[in-house]
Amino acid sequence: MIPSKILSEMERNDKAMDALIKKYGDQIKSITPKIIEFIQRQQNADGSFKSGVGSAKFVKRIMREMGDPLTSGVDKLLTDAGTSALEGFNASPGAPSLMVGQREIATVVSGSFDDLTKNMLGVSKDLQGALKSELTQLSLVPKSIDTSAKILSEVIGGSVGQAKSVINTGMATVQRDLHGQALDALPEDQAMVLYIGPNDGDTRGFCGALAGKAIYKKDLRRLDNGQRGASNVLRNGGGWNCRHRLLPVTADFARDQNMTIATSADISAANNAARG
């Protein structure tokens, strides 16, 4: 049984994370109209484009014009996510003592920000490639200004959604990294995590097999979520956009609270679900 205080802290943290994700969404919502406006300045009334549109040079000009809204202020978002996790952790019963302050959070955030920046570079390259391909087609077969804008909006929207996924995963990773520090400080025979979060229609099969269960640290090494680029279960849970957290608890606390302990069968079921 999961103590009600842990559940209430999880709910509080979920709301804080949702607010941070919305903040990022508000930050990047101007990307689509900004890019389309820039492109339309190179478009004639009949839908045709001026020469050079569709070239790599032109696409790079678009990115310079747009600035860097994908990563601007992201380090602050990650820090806020870490602070929220720390508050919830310290308020949760059964959590081992965690001597972490803003300096430690800053260290964790720095590492996560480096990873996130690399992932964002991939998003940017994908966006540039998609824009170049679509603009080349539109240059060869012109369409009306409105139709072109709709096509480009869909292309850009895909990259915006990808950026949100990277940010969401990055903030959750910061929280799990801080929890990982506490887990590493526990004696091996006491080190466990509570795999906590929803188990609903949107839950991956991998997470569904583990949700609500306490897992020994040694068994985490046997888990494979099958998620390329987010395969570290302790850092990424079930993978990209995972809504679950791995809260460190002691084995004594898990037994005292009659928590369900993950078995070898549960580990196998999670791995099998990930493989599909």
C-alpha positions, 0 to 999 in steps of 0.5 A, spaced: 500 500 500 502 506 498 502 512 503 497 517 502 502 522 503 506 520 497 500 520 493 499 527 495 506 529 493 506 526 487 499 529 485 503 536 487 509 535 483 505 533 477 501 539 477 508 543 478 510 539 472 504 540 468 505 548 469 512 548 467 510 544 460 505 549 459 510 555 460 515 552 455 509 551 450 507 558 451 514 560 449 515 556 443 508 557 440 510 563 436 515 559 432 510 556 427 507 563 425 514 566 425 517 561 420 511 562 415 511 570 416 518 569 414 517 565 408 511 568 405 515 575 404 519 571 399 512 568 396 509 572 390 501 573 390 500 567 385 504 562 390 510 562 386 517 563 390 523 568 389 529 564 387 533 561 392 527 559 396 528 551 398 536 552 398 540 550 405 542 557 405 535 560 405 533 555 411 539 557 415 536 564 414 530 562 417 533 559 423 537 565 424 531 569 423 527 565 428 532 565 434 533 560 439 526 559 442 527 552 442 532 552 448 531 559 451 530 559 458 530 551 458 536 551 464 531 555 468 525 550 467 530 544 469 532 547 475 525 548 477 523 541 476 529 539 480 527 543 486 519 541 485 522 534 486 526 535 492 521 538 495 516 532 494 522 527 496 523 531 503 516 531 504 515 523 503 515 518 508 520 513 508 524 517 503 532 516 506 535 522 508 537 526 502 543 532 503 541 536 496 541 543 495 541 548 490 548 547 488 547 539 487 541 541 483 545 545 479 550 540 477 544 535 475 541 540 471 548 542 468 549 535 465 541 534 463 542 541 459 548 538 455 544 532 453 538 536 452 541 541 448 544 535 443 537 532 443 534 539 441 540 540 435 537 533 432 530 537 433 533 543 429 536 539 424 530 535 422 526 541 422 531 544 417 531 538 413 523 538 413 523 545 411 528 544 405 524 538 402 517 542 403 520 548 400 523 545 394 517 541 392 513 548 393 518 551 389 517 546 383 509 546 384 507 552 387 500 552 391 496 558 393 499 562 399 494 559 404 495 552 402 502 553 402 502 556 409 497 550 411 503 545 409 508 548 412 504 549 419 504 541 419 511 540 418 513 545 423 508 543 428 511 536 428 518 539 430 514 543 435 511 537 438 518 533 438 521 539 442 516 538 447 517 531 448 525 532 449 523 538 454 518 533 458 523 528 458 529 532 460 525 535 466 523 528 468 530 526 468 532 531 472 528 529 478 530 522 477 537 523 477 536 527 484 532 521 486 538 516 484 543 520 488 539 518 494 538 511 492 546 510 491 547 512 498 543 506 501 546 500 503 545 495 497 540 490 501 535 496 503 536 500 496 529 500 493 525 504 488 517 505 488 515 505 481 509 510 482 505 514 477 498 512 473 496 506 470 491 507 465 489 507 458 495 511 456 500 507 460 506 503 456 505 496 458 512 496 460 510 501 466 503 498 467 507 491 469 511 495 474 506 501 477 505 501 484 511 496 486 517 497 489 523 494 486 530 492 488 536 497 485 539 490 483 533 489 479 533 495 475 539 493 471 535 487 469 529 492 466 529 494 458 524 499 456 526 498 449 526 506 448 532 508 443 535 514 446 531 514 453 533 507 455 536 508 462 530 506 466 533 509 473 533 516 469 528 515 464 523 510 467 519 507 461 522 512 456 520 518 452 515 522 455 514 517 461 509 520 467 512 515 472 517 516 477 522 512 481 522 514 488 527 511 493 525 508 499 528 503 504 526 495 504 524 496 511 519 501 509 516 498 503 515 491 508 512 496 513 507 499 508 505 492 505 508 494 498 508 489 493 515 487 491 516 486 484 518 479 482 522 476 477 516 475 473 514 482 474 521 484 471 520 479 465 513 481 464 515 489 463 521 487 458 516 483 454 511 488 454 517 493 451 519 488 446 511 488 444 
